[in-house]
Amino acid sequence: MKSPDRFCPRCGAPLAWRTVEDRPRQVCTGCGRVHYRNAKPCAGALVVRDGRVLLVRRGSAPYKGWWDVPGGFLEPDEHPAVGAAREVREETGLEVRPREILAVVVDRYGPEGDPTLNIFYLAEVVGGSERPGGDAKQIGWFGPGEIPRNVAFRNGREALKAWVERLER
């Protein structure tokens, strides 16, 4: 787990551990503010075409070289569906329309990273030109029985599992 912060982002005084709301939390010794370590919101899309799902090969850490569901961190004022479509466009060049939420998964950004709240949509291609971009170095389409073993992040693996299970119903 990522190391806790040492100082209050509001006043700069040291943080100390206290029990707040029946959980161990860091509290500022100066202003008393509770320093919550909330999950960072993320969105991604399982883009499906002809029974195959789109994955991208990561070009940067964590999990450099592994396959991943297109997605990423949301901007502060961004709706998850808009963020998922933006991330797909940045990473693949494709314009997509998110259709429905497939999965919501709590995870971490890498083994030692910040907690994340990941919202995955099923999406369809509505335009654009396929090309890797952003931190994606390769694009691939995979059927339910062809999903690579090296899929980055537990949240992506769980979203893909939810997609396969949905197809089997």
C-alpha positions as CSV (number, residue, x, y, z in Angstrom):
1,M,0.0,0.0,0.0
2,K,1.2,3.5,-0.8
3,S,2.8,5.3,2.2
4,P,0.5,7.7,4.0
5,D,1.0,11.4,3.7
6,R,3.0,13.1,6.4
7,F,1.6,16.7,6.4
8,C,-1.8,18.3,6.0
9,P,-2.5,19.6,2.5
10,R,-4.5,22.5,4.0
11,C,-2.2,23.9,6.8
12,G,1.0,21.9,6.6
13,A,0.9,20.6,10.1
14,P,1.9,16.9,10.8
15,L,-0.8,14.2,10.3
16,A,-1.4,11.6,13.1
17,W,-3.4,8.4,13.1
18,R,-6.7,8.4,14.9
19,T,-9.8,6.3,14.9
20,V,-12.5,8.3,13.1
21,E,-15.9,6.7,12.0
22,D,-14.5,3.4,13.4
23,R,-11.6,3.4,10.9
24,P,-8.0,4.4,11.3
25,R,-7.5,7.7,9.5
26,Q,-5.0,10.5,9.4
27,V,-6.0,13.7,11.2
28,C,-4.2,17.0,11.1
29,T,-2.6,17.9,14.4
30,G,-3.0,21.6,13.6
31,C,-6.4,22.2,12.0
32,G,-8.1,18.9,12.9
33,R,-9.1,18.1,9.3
34,V,-9.5,14.4,8.5
35,H,-7.3,13.4,5.6
36,Y,-9.5,10.9,3.7
37,R,-7.8,8.6,1.2
38,N,-10.7,8.2,-1.2
39,A,-10.5,6.1,-4.3
40,K,-9.7,8.0,-7.5
41,P,-12.5,7.7,-10.1
42,C,-11.7,6.0,-13.3
43,A,-13.7,4.9,-16.4
44,G,-13.1,2.5,-19.2
45,A,-15.0,0.9,-22.0
46,L,-15.2,-2.6,-23.3
47,V,-15.6,-1.8,-27.0
48,V,-17.3,-4.7,-28.7
49,R,-17.4,-5.3,-32.5
50,D,-18.3,-8.6,-34.2
51,G,-18.2,-10.5,-31.0
52,R,-14.7,-9.3,-30.1
53,V,-13.5,-6.9,-27.5
54,L,-10.9,-4.2,-28.0
55,L,-7.8,-4.1,-25.8
56,V,-4.7,-1.9,-25.9
57,R,-1.1,-2.9,-25.1
58,R,0.3,-0.5,-22.4
59,G,3.4,1.5,-23.3
60,S,4.1,2.7,-19.8
61,A,4.3,1.5,-16.2
62,P,2.6,0.1,-14.3
63,Y,2.3,-3.1,-16.3
64,K,4.2,-1.9,-19.3
65,G,3.7,-4.3,-22.2
66,W,0.6,-5.8,-20.8
67,W,-2.9,-5.7,-22.4
68,D,-5.5,-3.4,-20.9
69,V,-9.1,-2.3,-21.3
70,P,-9.0,1.3,-22.7
71,G,-9.7,3.7,-19.9
72,G,-8.1,6.0,-17.3
73,F,-8.6,8.6,-14.6
74,L,-11.5,11.0,-14.8
75,E,-11.2,14.8,-14.8
76,P,-12.7,16.5,-11.8
77,D,-15.9,17.6,-13.6
78,E,-16.2,14.7,-16.1
79,H,-19.1,12.2,-16.2
80,P,-17.8,8.6,-16.3
81,A,-19.4,7.9,-19.7
82,V,-17.8,11.0,-21.2
83,G,-14.4,10.0,-19.7
84,A,-14.6,6.5,-20.9
85,A,-15.3,7.7,-24.5
86,R,-12.4,10.3,-24.2
87,E,-10.0,7.6,-23.0
88,V,-10.9,5.3,-25.9
89,R,-10.5,8.1,-28.4
90,E,-7.1,9.0,-26.9
91,E,-5.8,5.4,-26.8
92,T,-7.3,4.0,-30.0
93,G,-8.5,6.8,-32.3
94,L,-12.0,5.4,-32.3
95,E,-15.2,7.3,-31.4
96,V,-17.4,5.2,-29.2
97,R,-20.9,5.4,-27.6
98,P,-21.1,4.0,-24.1
99,R,-24.3,1.9,-24.0
100,E,-24.5,0.7,-20.4
101,I,-22.5,0.1,-17.3
102,L,-21.0,-3.4,-17.3
103,A,-19.0,-3.5,-14.0
104,V,-17.9,-1.3,-11.1
105,V,-14.6,-2.5,-9.5
106,V,-12.6,-1.1,-6.6
107,D,-8.9,-1.7,-7.1
108,R,-5.4,0.0,-6.9
109,Y,-3.3,1.7,-9.6
110,G,-0.6,-1.0,-9.6
111,P,0.5,-3.1,-6.7
112,E,1.4,-0.1,-4.4
113,G,-0.7,2.6,-6.0
114,D,-3.6,4.7,-5.0
115,P,-7.1,3.1,-4.6
116,T,-9.3,3.4,-7.7
117,L,-13.0,3.2,-8.3
118,N,-13.4,1.8,-11.9
119,I,-16.6,2.1,-13.9
120,F,-16.7,0.0,-17.1
121,Y,-19.1,0.5,-19.9
122,L,-20.1,-1.6,-22.8
123,A,-19.5,0.6,-25.9
124,E,-20.0,0.5,-29.6
125,V,-17.8,2.1,-32.3
126,V,-19.5,5.1,-34.0
127,G,-16.5,6.6,-35.9
128,G,-12.9,7.4,-36.0
129,S,-9.8,5.7,-37.4
130,E,-8.2,2.9,-35.5
131,R,-4.6,3.7,-34.4
132,P,-2.8,3.3,-31.0
133,G,-2.2,6.6,-29.2
134,G,-1.6,8.1,-25.7
135,D,0.2,5.4,-23.7
136,A,-1.2,2.6,-25.9
137,K,1.4,1.0,-28.2
138,Q,-0.8,-1.6,-29.9
139,I,-4.4,-2.4,-30.4
140,G,-6.0,-5.9,-30.6
141,W,-9.4,-7.4,-30.9
142,F,-10.1,-10.6,-28.9
143,G,-12.9,-13.1,-28.8
144,P,-14.1,-14.4,-25.4
145,G,-11.8,-17.4,-25.6
146,E,-8.8,-15.4,-26.9
147,I,-8.3,-12.9,-24.0
148,P,-4.6,-12.7,-23.2
149,R,-3.4,-13.9,-19.8
150,N,-1.4,-10.7,-19.2
151,V,-4.2,-8.3,-18.7
152,A,-3.1,-5.3,-16.5
153,F,-5.0,-4.5,-13.3
154,R,-7.4,-6.8,-11.5
155,N,-10.2,-4.3,-12.4
156,G,-9.7,-5.0,-16.1
157,R,-9.6,-8.7,-15.6
158,E,-12.9,-8.5,-13.6
159,A,-14.6,-6.4,-16.3
160,L,-13.5,-8.8,-19.0
161,K,-14.8,-11.7,-16.9
162,A,-18.1,-9.9,-16.5
163,W,-18.3,-9.5,-20.3
164,V,-17.6,-13.2,-20.9
165,E,-20.1,-14.3,-18.3
166,R,-22.7,-12.0,-19.9
167,L,-22.1,-13.6,-23.3
168,E,-22.6,-17.1,-21.7
169,R,-26.0,-16.2,-20.3
